[in-house]
Amino acid sequence: MAQAPNAHDVPRSGAVVDPPAPPGVDPAIPAPARLYDYYLGGSNNFEADRVVAEKLRLGLPELSDAAWANRGFHQRAAGWLAADQGIRQFIDIGAGLPTQGNTHEVVQRAVPDARVVYVDHDPMVLAHAKELLSGTPSTALALADLRDPDGVLGHPNLRELIDFDEPAGLLMTAVVHFVADSADPWGLVQRYMSALAPGSYLVLSHATGDRLPARAIEAMLKTYENATEKLVLRSRPEVERFFTGLELVPPYAGAEPSVTFTGQWGAVDPASADSDGSRVLYCGVAKCPG
């Protein structure tokens, strides 16, 4: 698992040079994929992203901790599916721009021929993926919007690698909170899972305000107010609803099957992993019965 950098190593506004802006990308408007990249200490972001991210850090000092807790959950869950459950194909929706510990790198350590399709609708991700995935025939990117499940599931790049007759791992970490209630995010998740074979798994994390102070909630909502996608914070019952009809797995040894905070899922010591940053997102892993 990639390790979180020291807080002093995370770049601040003005500390990095803006990368070239691919066609279709407005560098003046913050975007979720680039903001997340910045939270993780990456360089695939613009000045506009860094400015609003640093404003968010004032209200949420645990910003980088939260991002790394989510990234750690993503990696642990994907690795567990490959190494312990024998899953050999993965769909990573809302893949973003991580520079290390990517899904294909994690799962192919356990299953060298595992197939991974990344899905994102940000042109910046496409430009990043061309270099990242060069020479890796078992990985691909589908430029598509998760709110269009038919477009995602029918994308030729996805169809080329994913066998819908075999179980798959559907990874939707830190992405569904960018889908408004009016777009029925719960129905979207169910649509994706219904297209996958029995024995498939859902790995999902979602931002929440349940355990955050008012200043942090206000800062999070304001940060994404003028971004390309708005943030929707949801309660534990609302997050649990995404797993309706699925079989949740225990998040750590000795626990009952449940939704938990991102730092605790798969943790050897869940109590010490329950950091303030970890509590920014709920998460869960669940199996499609049958």
Summary of the structure (lengths in Angstrom):
residues: 290
radius of gyration: 17.6
end to end distance: 31.3
largest distance: 52.3
contacts: 976
relative contact order: 0.15
helix: 41%
strand: 13%
